[in-house]
Structure formats: structure tokens, C-alpha cells
């Protein structure tokens, strides 16, 4: 039952990520999706893969995306 709840949460977060008009919110929803996927790995007893998912993807890739967004001037993004 827990697997279905976490998978549904990952799907909702992915949908919110795609439909969000704010790019920072999309990046945070992306972090939520990656954390939900890591929880799915933990539920499947793939602990090592779940830890690597959190350390590499959530810890590095999302932070890099957020830094890239925050260092870009807003008027360039608006056109």
C-alpha cells in the first residue's frame, strides 16, 4: 500500500513540475519527484540505489539547477 501512495505522490509532483509557471517551483517539484523515487527504491529494499539517488541527483543536480536559475537574471527569462 505504501508503494502505491509514494508512486501516486511522485506522479502528482511530476505533473505539478510540468504545469508550474514558476521555474523555481518546478525545480523544487523536481527535487520532490527525485526524493519520491528514492523512497520507492527504499521500499523495494534497494537501499544503496536509494542513497545514491538522494546524494547524487537530489544533492547535486537539483542544487546545480537551482544555482543556475538563481544566477540568471529574470529579465532574460521573461524575454
N, C-alpha and C positions, 0 to 999 in steps of 0.2 A: 504493500500500500504506500509506503514511503517513497518508493521509486517512482510511482505514478505522480505523486504530489510534486516531487522535485522536478520531474520531467515536464509537468504542466507549468511549473513556475519558470523553467528555462524557456519554454515556448512563449509564455506571456512576456517575459523580459526581452526576448528576441523580437517579438512583434512591436513592443514599445520602442526598442532601439531603432527599428527601421522607420517607424512612424513619427518619431520625435522631431520637432522642427529645430530644437536647440542641439548643436553639435556636442556640447559638453554633457548634456543629459544622455545623448546617445552613447558617448564613451563610458559613462557610468553604468548605463544599462548593459553595455558590452562586458564590463567587469562583472556584473551580476550574472550574466549568462555563463561566463567562464567559471565563476565560483560554483554555479549550479552544476555545471558539467563535472567539476572536481568532486562535488558531493555525490554525483552519480557513480563516479569511479570508486569512491569510498564505500558506497552501498554494494558495489559488485566485488568488494574485497581486493581491489587493485589499489592498495594504499600508496605504493611507490608512484604510480602514474598520477594519482590524485595530488600528491605532494609536488611532483614536478609540474603539474598543471598550474597549481597555485603559485609556485615560486617563479616559474619562467613566464607564463602567459599573464597572470594577474599582476605579479610583482614587477615585471619588466616591460612587457609590451603595452599594457594599458597605461602605465606611468609615462612611457615614451610618447604615446598618442596624446595624453593629456598635456604634457610639456609642449608638444608640437602645436596643439590647439591654443594654449595659453600664450605662446610666444609669437603667434601670428596676429597681426593687427586686425581688428574687427572690420574696418572699412574695406580691407582687401577681400574678406569673405563675403561681404554684402554686395560687392560689385561695383 
